[in-house]
Amino acid sequence: MDDQPKAEGEADKKIVHIYPLVKFSDMNDDVRAEAIELSITACEKYAQNYEHAAKAIKELMDKKFGTFWHVVVGEGFGYEVSYETKNILYLFFGGNLAIVLWKCS
């Protein structure tokens, strides 16, 4: 057993995930992998501006998988959307940064 006293503040540490944590997706595996990679790249490039990150993700998804993609990047939001089947992805990256991508024509 670990009876050692913990350093001050050690118990208060938050776990920050540096890998993408997919909360919901019904995309095909190859499309999902590509969307995750595009999302991570854009969020790392535009870490200080979520609007630019969302725009970059949308433009890349439109080019690769056809038009009508929508993207939300941010912290502390809820969503309810109508989407085409097999075309939604909801994930977290870097802790509390959420990304939602969906296609709706």
DSSP file (Angstrom, degrees, kcal/mol; ACC not computed):
  #  RESIDUE AA STRUCTURE BP1 BP2  ACC     N-H-->O    O-->H-N    N-H-->O    O-->H-N    TCO  KAPPA ALPHA  PHI   PSI    X-CA   Y-CA   Z-CA
    1    1 A M              0   0    0      0, 0.0     2,-1.1     0, 0.0     3,-0.1   0.000 360.0 360.0 360.0 154.7    0.0    0.0    0.0
    2    2 A D        +     0   0    0      1,-0.2     0, 0.0     2,-0.0     0, 0.0  -0.780 360.0 158.7 -98.6  95.5    1.0    3.5   -0.6
    3    3 A D        +     0   0    0     -2,-1.1    -1,-0.2     2,-0.1     3,-0.0   0.314  34.5 122.0 -97.4   7.2    1.2    5.2    2.8
    4    4 A Q  S    S-     0   0    0      1,-0.1     2,-0.2    -3,-0.1    -2,-0.0  -0.467  71.0-111.3 -70.3 137.9    3.5    8.0    1.6
    5    5 A P        -     0   0    0      0, 0.0     2,-0.2     0, 0.0    -1,-0.1  -0.483  34.9-120.2 -68.7 140.9    2.1   11.5    2.1
    6    6 A K        -     0   0    0     -2,-0.2     3,-0.1     1,-0.1     5,-0.0  -0.546  27.2-103.6 -83.8 147.2    1.3   13.1   -1.2
    7    7 A A    >   -     0   0    0     -2,-0.2     3,-2.0     1,-0.1     4,-0.5  -0.308  51.2 -84.3 -65.1 151.9    2.9   16.3   -2.2
    8    8 A E  T 3  S+     0   0    0      1,-0.3    -1,-0.1     2,-0.1     0, 0.0  -0.363 115.7  13.3 -60.7 130.9    0.8   19.5   -1.9
    9    9 A G  T 3  S+     0   0    0     -3,-0.1     3,-0.4    -2,-0.1     4,-0.3   0.282  94.0 109.5  87.4 -10.3   -1.4   19.9   -5.0
   10   10 A E  S X  S+     0   0    0     -3,-2.0     3,-1.0     1,-0.2    -2,-0.1   0.880  78.0  50.1 -66.6 -37.0   -0.8   16.4   -6.3
   11   11 A A  T 3  S+     0   0    0     -4,-0.5    -1,-0.2     1,-0.2    -3,-0.1   0.723 106.3  57.9 -72.5 -20.7   -4.4   15.3   -5.5
   12   12 A D  T 3  S+     0   0    0     -3,-0.4    -1,-0.2     2,-0.1    -2,-0.2   0.423  77.8 122.3 -90.3   1.3   -5.8   18.4   -7.2
   13   13 A K    <   -     0   0    0     -3,-1.0     2,-0.3    -4,-0.3    -3,-0.0  -0.379  55.6-138.1 -67.7 139.4   -4.1   17.6  -10.6
   14   14 A K        -     0   0    0     -2,-0.1     2,-0.6     2,-0.0    -1,-0.1  -0.738  16.8-120.6 -93.1 146.5   -6.5   17.3  -13.6
   15   15 A I        -     0   0    0     -2,-0.3     2,-0.6    80,-0.0    -1,-0.0  -0.790  28.2-163.0 -86.3 121.0   -5.9   14.6  -16.1
   16   16 A V        -     0   0    0     -2,-0.6     2,-0.5    80,-0.0    78,-0.0  -0.928   9.9-143.1-109.1 120.5   -5.4   16.2  -19.5
   17   17 A H        -     0   0    0     -2,-0.6    78,-0.8     1,-0.1    77,-0.6  -0.705  15.5-174.8 -84.2 125.0   -5.8   13.9  -22.5
   18   18 A I        +     0   0    0     -2,-0.5    -1,-0.1    76,-0.2     3,-0.0   0.508  68.3  71.4 -95.7  -5.6   -3.3   14.6  -25.2
   19   19 A Y  S    S-     0   0    0     74,-0.1    76,-0.3     1,-0.0    75,-0.2  -0.744  99.8 -91.3-103.8 157.0   -4.9   12.1  -27.5
   20   20 A P        -     0   0    0      0, 0.0     2,-0.7     0, 0.0    73,-0.2  -0.502  34.2-154.7 -70.5 133.1   -8.3   12.5  -29.2
   21   21 A L  E     -A   92   0A   0     71,-3.0    71,-2.4    -2,-0.2     2,-0.6  -0.913   8.0-150.6-110.4 103.9  -11.1   11.1  -27.1
   22   22 A V  E     +A   91   0A   0     -2,-0.7    69,-0.3    69,-0.2     3,-0.1  -0.646  18.1 177.6 -79.5 118.5  -14.0   10.2  -29.4
   23   23 A K  E     -     0   0A   0     67,-2.4     2,-0.3    -2,-0.6    68,-0.2   0.827  69.1  -2.0 -88.9 -36.7  -17.3   10.6  -27.5
   24   24 A F  E     +A   90   0A   0     66,-1.9    66,-2.9     0, 0.0    -1,-0.3  -0.969  66.2 152.2-156.2 139.2  -19.7    9.7  -30.4
   25   25 A S  E     -A   89   0A   0     -2,-0.3    64,-0.2    64,-0.2    -3,-0.0  -0.917  22.5-178.7-163.4 140.5  -19.3    8.8  -34.0
   26   26 A D        +     0   0    0     62,-1.4    63,-0.1    -2,-0.3     3,-0.1   0.137  52.3 122.8-121.7  17.1  -21.2    6.9  -36.6
   27   27 A M  S    S-     0   0    0     61,-0.6    60,-0.1     1,-0.1    59,-0.1  -0.332  73.1 -95.1 -72.9 157.5  -18.7    7.5  -39.4
   28   28 A N     >  -     0   0    0     58,-0.5     4,-2.8     1,-0.1     5,-0.2  -0.380  41.9-108.4 -64.8 155.1  -16.9    4.8  -41.3
   29   29 A D  H  > S+     0   0    0      1,-0.2     4,-2.4     2,-0.2     5,-0.2   0.879 116.2  47.5 -58.4 -43.0  -13.5    4.0  -39.9
   30   30 A D  H  > S+     0   0    0      2,-0.2     4,-1.9     1,-0.2    -1,-0.2   0.903 114.8  45.3 -69.2 -39.9  -11.5    5.5  -42.7
   31   31 A V  H  > S+     0   0    0      2,-0.2     4,-2.7     1,-0.2    -2,-0.2   0.908 113.5  50.9 -67.4 -41.7  -13.5    8.8  -42.8
   32   32 A R  H  X S+     0   0    0     -4,-2.8     4,-2.7     2,-0.2     5,-0.2   0.925 109.6  49.8 -62.1 -45.5  -13.4    9.0  -39.0
   33   33 A A  H  X S+     0   0    0     -4,-2.4     4,-2.2    -5,-0.2    -1,-0.2   0.911 113.3  46.5 -60.3 -42.9   -9.6    8.6  -38.9
   34   34 A E  H  X S+     0   0    0     -4,-1.9     4,-2.5     2,-0.2    -1,-0.2   0.911 112.7  49.6 -65.5 -42.8   -9.2   11.2  -41.6
   35   35 A A  H  X S+     0   0    0     -4,-2.7     4,-2.4     2,-0.2    -2,-0.2   0.898 110.9  49.7 -64.7 -41.0  -11.6   13.6  -39.8
   36   36 A I  H  X S+     0   0    0     -4,-2.7     4,-2.6     2,-0.2     5,-0.2   0.928 111.8  48.4 -62.7 -45.1   -9.8   13.1  -36.5
   37   37 A E  H  X S+     0   0    0     -4,-2.2     4,-2.2    -5,-0.2    -2,-0.2   0.917 113.0  47.4 -62.7 -44.3   -6.4   13.8  -38.1
   38   38 A L  H  X S+     0   0    0     -4,-2.5     4,-2.3     1,-0.2    -1,-0.2   0.908 112.8  50.0 -62.3 -41.9   -7.7   16.9  -39.9
   39   39 A S  H  X S+     0   0    0     -4,-2.4     4,-2.5     2,-0.2    -2,-0.2   0.920 111.4  46.7 -65.0 -45.3   -9.3   18.2  -36.6
   40   40 A I  H  X S+     0   0    0     -4,-2.6     4,-2.3     2,-0.2     5,-0.2   0.924 112.5  50.3 -63.8 -44.8   -6.1   17.7  -34.5
   41   41 A T  H  X S+     0   0    0     -4,-2.2     4,-2.1    -5,-0.2    -2,-0.2   0.924 113.4  45.3 -59.8 -45.7   -3.9   19.4  -37.1
   42   42 A A  H  X S+     0   0    0     -4,-2.3     4,-2.6     1,-0.2    -1,-0.2   0.893 112.8  50.1 -67.0 -39.9   -6.2   22.4  -37.4
   43   43 A C  H  < S+     0   0    0     -4,-2.5    -1,-0.2     1,-0.2    -2,-0.2   0.842 112.5  47.3 -69.8 -32.6   -6.6   22.7  -33.6
   44   44 A E  H >< S+     0   0    0     -4,-2.3     3,-0.8    -5,-0.2    -1,-0.2   0.888 114.5  46.9 -71.9 -38.9   -2.8   22.6  -33.0
   45   45 A K  H 3< S+     0   0    0     -4,-2.1    -2,-0.2     1,-0.3     3,-0.2   0.903 124.0  32.0 -68.5 -41.8   -2.2   25.1  -35.8
   46   46 A Y  T >< S+     0   0    0     -4,-2.6     3,-1.3     1,-0.2     7,-0.3  -0.384  73.9 146.0-112.5  52.4   -4.9   27.5  -34.6
   47   47 A A  T <  S+     0   0    0     -3,-0.8    -1,-0.2     1,-0.3     3,-0.1   0.769  74.7  45.8 -62.3 -27.2   -4.7   26.8  -30.9
   48   48 A Q  T 3  S+     0   0    0      1,-0.2     2,-0.4    -3,-0.2    -1,-0.3   0.511 113.4  49.6 -94.9  -5.3   -5.5   30.5  -30.0
   49   49 A N    <>  -     0   0    0     -3,-1.3     4,-1.7    -6,-0.1    -1,-0.2  -0.832  54.7-178.4-140.1  98.8   -8.4   30.9  -32.4
   50   50 A Y  H  > S+     0   0    0     -2,-0.4     4,-2.6     1,-0.2     5,-0.2   0.813  84.8  60.1 -66.8 -30.9  -11.2   28.3  -32.4
   51   51 A E  H  > S+     0   0    0      2,-0.2     4,-2.2     1,-0.2    -1,-0.2   0.923 106.7  45.8 -63.9 -44.0  -13.1   30.1  -35.2
   52   52 A H  H  > S+     0   0    0      2,-0.2     4,-2.4     1,-0.2    -1,-0.2   0.889 112.3  52.2 -65.2 -38.9  -10.1   29.7  -37.6
   53   53 A A  H  X S+     0   0    0     -4,-1.7     4,-2.4    -7,-0.3    -2,-0.2   0.929 110.4  47.6 -62.5 -45.5   -9.7   26.1  -36.5
   54   54 A A  H  X S+     0   0    0     -4,-2.6     4,-2.5     1,-0.2    -2,-0.2   0.902 112.2  49.7 -62.5 -41.7  -13.3   25.3  -37.3
   55   55 A K  H  X S+     0   0    0     -4,-2.2     4,-2.5     2,-0.2    -1,-0.2   0.906 111.1  49.2 -64.6 -41.7  -13.1   27.1  -40.6
   56   56 A A  H  X S+     0   0    0     -4,-2.4     4,-2.2     2,-0.2    -2,-0.2   0.919 112.3  47.9 -64.1 -43.8  -10.0   25.1  -41.6
   57   57 A I  H  X S+     0   0    0     -4,-2.4     4,-2.6     2,-0.2     5,-0.2   0.931 112.4  49.5 -62.1 -45.5  -11.6   21.8  -40.6
   58   58 A K  H  X S+     0   0    0     -4,-2.5     4,-2.7     1,-0.2    -2,-0.2   0.927 110.9  48.8 -59.7 -47.1  -14.8   22.6  -42.6
   59   59 A E  H  X S+     0   0    0     -4,-2.5     4,-1.9     1,-0.2    -1,-0.2   0.904 113.5  46.5 -62.8 -41.5  -12.9   23.6  -45.7
   60   60 A L  H  X S+     0   0    0     -4,-2.2     4,-2.3     2,-0.2    -1,-0.2   0.894 113.2  48.7 -68.2 -39.6  -10.7   20.5  -45.7
   61   61 A M  H  X S+     0   0    0     -4,-2.6     4,-3.0     2,-0.2    -2,-0.2   0.898 109.9  52.5 -66.2 -40.0  -13.8   18.2  -45.0
   62   62 A D  H  X S+     0   0    0     -4,-2.7     4,-1.0    -5,-0.2    -2,-0.2   0.902 112.3  45.6 -60.8 -41.5  -15.7   19.9  -47.9
   63   63 A K  H  < S+     0   0    0     -4,-1.9    -2,-0.2    -5,-0.2    -1,-0.2   0.909 121.5  36.2 -68.2 -42.7  -12.8   19.3  -50.2
   64   64 A K  H  < S+     0   0    0     -4,-2.3    -2,-0.2     1,-0.2    -3,-0.2   0.862 132.7  20.6 -81.4 -37.3  -12.2   15.6  -49.2
   65   65 A F  H  < S-     0   0    0     -4,-3.0    -3,-0.2     1,-0.4    -2,-0.2   0.118 112.9 -90.9-126.0  21.2  -15.8   14.4  -48.6
   66   66 A G     <  -     0   0    0     -4,-1.0    -1,-0.4    -5,-0.1     3,-0.2  -0.070  55.0 -58.7  89.7 166.5  -18.1   16.8  -50.4
   67   67 A T  S    S+     0   0    0      1,-0.2    -8,-0.0    -4,-0.1    38,-0.0  -0.050  95.4  64.8 -78.5 179.6  -19.8   19.9  -49.3
   68   68 A F        +     0   0    0      1,-0.3    36,-2.2    35,-0.1     2,-0.3   0.658  62.3 147.7  80.0  22.8  -22.3   20.7  -46.5
   69   69 A W  E     -B  103   0A   0     34,-0.2     2,-0.4    -3,-0.2    -1,-0.3  -0.649  27.9-163.4 -84.2 145.7  -20.0   20.0  -43.6
   70   70 A H  E     -B  102   0A   0     32,-2.9    32,-2.2    -2,-0.3     2,-0.4  -0.969   4.9-169.1-128.2 144.6  -20.4   22.0  -40.4
   71   71 A V  E     -B  101   0A   0     -2,-0.4     2,-0.4    30,-0.2    30,-0.2  -0.997  11.7-171.5-140.0 137.5  -17.9   22.3  -37.5
   72   72 A V  E     -B  100   0A   0     28,-2.2    28,-2.5    -2,-0.4     2,-0.4  -0.999   8.6-178.7-125.7 129.2  -18.0   23.6  -34.0
   73   73 A V  E     +B   99   0A   0     -2,-0.4     2,-0.3    26,-0.2    26,-0.2  -0.996  33.6  85.3-126.2 128.5  -14.8   24.0  -32.0
   74   74 A G  E     -B   98   0A   0     24,-2.2    24,-3.1    -2,-0.4     2,-0.4  -0.994  64.0 -81.7 171.9-168.8  -14.8   25.3  -28.4
   75   75 A E  S    S+     0   0    0     -2,-0.3    22,-0.1    22,-0.2    -2,-0.0  -0.966  91.7  12.7-126.8 141.0  -15.1   24.7  -24.7
   76   76 A G  S    S+     0   0    0     20,-0.4     2,-0.3    -2,-0.4    -1,-0.2   0.928  86.1 127.4  67.0  50.8  -18.3   24.4  -22.6
   77   77 A F        -     0   0    0     -3,-0.2     2,-0.3     2,-0.0    -1,-0.2  -0.941  43.3-148.3-133.3 158.9  -21.0   24.1  -25.2
   78   78 A G        -     0   0    0     -2,-0.3     2,-0.3     2,-0.0     0, 0.0  -0.786  18.1-165.3-115.5 165.0  -23.9   21.7  -25.8
   79   79 A Y        -     0   0    0     -2,-0.3     2,-0.3     2,-0.0    -2,-0.0  -0.998  22.2-176.8-152.3 153.5  -25.4   20.8  -29.2
   80   80 A E        +     0   0    0     -2,-0.3     2,-0.3     2,-0.0    -2,-0.0  -0.876  27.5 166.4-148.2 116.2  -28.3   19.2  -30.9
   81   81 A V        -     0   0    0     -2,-0.3     2,-0.4     2,-0.0    -2,-0.0  -0.899  36.7-127.2-133.1 156.8  -28.1   18.8  -34.7
   82   82 A S        +     0   0    0     -2,-0.3     2,-0.3    20,-0.0    -2,-0.0  -0.895  42.8 168.0 -98.0 135.4  -29.8   17.1  -37.6
   83   83 A Y        -     0   0    0     -2,-0.4     2,-0.2    21,-0.1    21,-0.2  -0.960  40.0 -94.0-147.1 161.0  -27.3   15.2  -39.7
   84   84 A E    >   -     0   0    0     19,-3.1     3,-1.2    -2,-0.3    19,-0.3  -0.565  56.6 -95.7 -73.8 139.8  -26.9   12.7  -42.5
   85   85 A T  T 3  S+     0   0    0      1,-0.3    -1,-0.1    -2,-0.2   -58,-0.0  -0.254 110.2  20.4 -56.7 143.1  -26.5    9.1  -41.2
   86   86 A K  T 3  S+     0   0    0    -59,-0.1   -58,-0.5    -3,-0.1    -1,-0.3   0.723 105.3  94.8  68.4  25.5  -22.8    8.0  -41.0
   87   87 A N    <   +     0   0    0     -3,-1.2    16,-1.7   -60,-0.1     2,-0.4  -0.158  54.9  92.7-142.1  45.1  -21.7   11.7  -41.0
   88   88 A I  E     + C   0 102A   0     14,-0.2   -62,-1.4    -5,-0.1   -61,-0.6  -0.999  38.4 179.2-139.3 145.3  -21.1   12.9  -37.4
   89   89 A L  E     -AC  25 101A   0     12,-2.6    12,-2.8    -2,-0.4     2,-0.4  -0.979   3.3-177.3-144.9 128.6  -18.1   13.0  -35.1
   90   90 A Y  E     +AC  24 100A   0    -66,-2.9   -67,-2.4    -2,-0.3   -66,-1.9  -0.983  22.5 154.1-127.7 117.6  -17.9   14.4  -31.5
   91   91 A L  E     -AC  22  99A   0      8,-2.6     8,-2.8    -2,-0.4     2,-0.4  -0.948  35.3-134.6-143.0 161.5  -14.5   14.3  -29.9
   92   92 A F  E     -AC  21  98A   0    -71,-2.4   -71,-3.0    -2,-0.3     2,-0.4  -0.903  21.7-175.5-113.8 146.6  -12.4   16.0  -27.2
   93   93 A F  E  >  + C   0  97A   0      4,-2.7     4,-1.1    -2,-0.4   -75,-0.1  -0.998  63.1   6.2-143.3 137.4   -8.8   17.0  -27.7
   94   94 A G  T  4 S-     0   0    0    -77,-0.6     2,-0.9    -2,-0.4   -76,-0.2   0.832 123.1 -61.3  64.4  34.0   -6.2   18.4  -25.3
   95   95 A G  T  4 S+     0   0    0    -78,-0.8    -1,-0.2   -76,-0.3   -74,-0.1  -0.793 125.0   8.9 101.6 -97.8   -8.4   18.1  -22.3
   96   96 A N  T  4 S+     0   0    0     -2,-0.9     2,-0.7    -4,-0.1   -20,-0.4   0.189  89.6 117.2-111.9  17.1  -11.6   20.2  -22.6
   97   97 A L  E  <  - C   0  93A   0     -4,-1.1    -4,-2.7   -22,-0.1     2,-0.3  -0.773  49.1-161.6 -86.6 115.3  -11.5   21.3  -26.2
   98   98 A A  E     -BC  74  92A   0    -24,-3.1   -24,-2.2    -2,-0.7     2,-0.4  -0.739   9.3-168.3-100.6 146.2  -14.5   19.8  -28.0
   99   99 A I  E     -BC  73  91A   0     -8,-2.8    -8,-2.6    -2,-0.3     2,-0.5  -0.998   2.5-173.7-133.9 129.1  -15.0   19.4  -31.7
  100  100 A V  E     +BC  72  90A   0    -28,-2.5   -28,-2.2    -2,-0.4     2,-0.4  -0.991   4.6 179.8-123.6 125.6  -18.2   18.5  -33.4
  101  101 A L  E     +BC  71  89A   0    -12,-2.8   -12,-2.6    -2,-0.5     2,-0.3  -0.985  10.4 159.8-122.8 135.4  -18.3   17.7  -37.2
  102  102 A W  E     -BC  70  88A   0    -32,-2.2   -32,-2.9    -2,-0.4     2,-0.5  -0.992  31.3-133.9-151.6 156.8  -21.5   16.8  -39.0
  103  103 A K  E     +B   69   0A   0    -16,-1.7   -19,-3.1    -2,-0.3     2,-0.3  -0.945  28.2 163.1-114.8 130.3  -22.8   16.8  -42.6
  104  104 A C              0   0    0    -36,-2.2   -21,-0.1    -2,-0.5    -2,-0.1  -0.912 360.0 360.0-148.8 115.0  -26.3   18.1  -43.3
  105  105 A S              0   0    0     -2,-0.3    -1,-0.1   -38,-0.0   -36,-0.1   0.453 360.0 360.0 -99.3 360.0  -27.4   19.0  -46.8
